[in-house]
Amino acid sequence: GQQLNQSPQSMFIQEGEDVSMNCTSSSIFNTWLWYKQEPGEGPVLLIALYKAGELTSNGRLTAQFGITRKDSFLNISASIPSDVGIYFCAGAGGSEKLVFGKGTKLTVNP
Amino acid sequence: GAGVSQSPRYKVAKRGQDVALRCDPISGHVSLFWYQQALGQGPEFLTYFQNEAQLDKSGLPSDRFFAERPEGSVSTLKIQRTQQEDSAVYLCASSLSQGRWGTEAFFGQGTRLTVV
């Protein structure tokens, strides 16, 4: 099935560092969402974006909806050990069905 | 309950066995989704309900997969004659389905299906 191009696949960082990951698509989306998934759990919604160019923050997380509507990025500032997990981008077009990226696995070394 | 509840959490099935996976959505959520997540991959859409109506089943991989939501609340995903390639985590999600909030899906913990 269709999936978004998400990069990087994995990141190994030191506690306190900032992190940036992004997602691109060949199709236009009306909504971009970012989820975090921990082992044995379902994805948890972090941020939702609804308008091209929109920049939204949630604590140390900041995400933007690209102007072309074909991309989005997520930044995490001052990472902490509990940020460890897999981060997924997801896009929605004309329906509520979500298309997901393959995920970015984040490891934070204390 | 406060979140999406799925049962069982783990299921081991012998190849050829039928299985049924249950999802209890968040109370008041109109939309319900099933996704399949293979190891190391992102979730992939299977099917979508709005109340009891199945509006999209384009992601179901074969006619062995069947989903229902007869009263617009609890949903069951049934897989007949399971095969090894059906091994995955099956995630259920629900959303309010009101304008922009419709795409904010909240996920359950998933059912990990292993076919041996």
HADDOCK unambig.tbl for C-alpha pairs under 7 A between the chains (distance, minus, plus):
assign (segid A and resid 40 and name CA) (segid B and resid 109 and name CA) 6.96 0.50 0.50
assign (segid A and resid 41 and name CA) (segid B and resid 109 and name CA) 4.61 0.50 0.50
assign (segid A and resid 41 and name CA) (segid B and resid 110 and name CA) 6.96 0.50 0.50
assign (segid A and resid 42 and name CA) (segid B and resid 91 and name CA) 6.98 0.50 0.50
assign (segid A and resid 42 and name CA) (segid B and resid 107 and name CA) 5.57 0.50 0.50
assign (segid A and resid 42 and name CA) (segid B and resid 108 and name CA) 5.42 0.50 0.50
assign (segid A and resid 42 and name CA) (segid B and resid 109 and name CA) 4.24 0.50 0.50
assign (segid A and resid 42 and name CA) (segid B and resid 110 and name CA) 6.01 0.50 0.50
assign (segid A and resid 43 and name CA) (segid B and resid 107 and name CA) 6.01 0.50 0.50
assign (segid A and resid 44 and name CA) (segid B and resid 106 and name CA) 6.90 0.50 0.50
assign (segid A and resid 44 and name CA) (segid B and resid 107 and name CA) 6.79 0.50 0.50
assign (segid A and resid 45 and name CA) (segid B and resid 106 and name CA) 6.87 0.50 0.50
assign (segid A and resid 96 and name CA) (segid B and resid 102 and name CA) 6.18 0.50 0.50
assign (segid A and resid 96 and name CA) (segid B and resid 103 and name CA) 4.96 0.50 0.50
assign (segid A and resid 97 and name CA) (segid B and resid 45 and name CA) 6.93 0.50 0.50
assign (segid A and resid 98 and name CA) (segid B and resid 45 and name CA) 6.89 0.50 0.50
assign (segid A and resid 99 and name CA) (segid B and resid 44 and name CA) 6.90 0.50 0.50
assign (segid A and resid 100 and name CA) (segid B and resid 42 and name CA) 5.65 0.50 0.50
assign (segid A and resid 100 and name CA) (segid B and resid 43 and name CA) 6.17 0.50 0.50
assign (segid A and resid 100 and name CA) (segid B and resid 44 and name CA) 6.90 0.50 0.50
assign (segid A and resid 101 and name CA) (segid B and resid 42 and name CA) 5.71 0.50 0.50
assign (segid A and resid 102 and name CA) (segid B and resid 41 and name CA) 5.01 0.50 0.50
assign (segid A and resid 102 and name CA) (segid B and resid 42 and name CA) 4.50 0.50 0.50
assign (segid A and resid 103 and name CA) (segid B and resid 42 and name CA) 6.20 0.50 0.50
